[in-house]
């Protein structure tokens, strides 16, 4: 088949092009408006709430008590003569409560006071024992054991003349093992530091 090229006017050419497009797309008008595509939206699934184990809850509560413990260790010794003996009641119990009260009595007798703060650098969970007291048996309470690194570089102790009595070779950071117990479990507000142990290697 021989194709013949013919010059035609602009109007005729436009008509030919439109006719050819219609032939290539049957059933579609050159002036028709595209139909909007409908999409169905799928509802976003709501994540199910995660359940925190009693051990995780206890560890979190014990860590908060540790942080409060170090705040109290400073606040209760800023002005010893006016500090009540109950100052440590919300953060310590048994052996450690006795130790803190003794430190307060000593500060009152020696007219020392503290300044600065003790920063808790890290808290690592060592163990969580959720044993509870059983009637008729030896007393047992839930205990969380935490390895705590604290920074004492900004913590200072001064005598009555304002002179620091902190040993010059004190290391700025040290690690201790803190045993936090709850003698009234499951009352979450009753976690207290029961005793503190300094490990053989206290570096952190």
Buried (B, 14 or more C-beta within 10 A) or exposed (E): EEEEEEEEEEEEEEEEEEEEEEEEEEEEEEEEEEEEEEEEEEEEEEEEEEEEEEBEBBBBBBBBBBBBBBEBBBBBBEEBEEBEEEBBBBBBBBEBBEBBBEBBEEBBEEEBBBBEBBBBEEBEBEEBBBEEBEEEEEEEBBBBBBBBBBBBEEBBBBEEEEEEEEEEEEEEBBBBBBBBBBBEBEEEEBBBBBBBEEEEEEEB
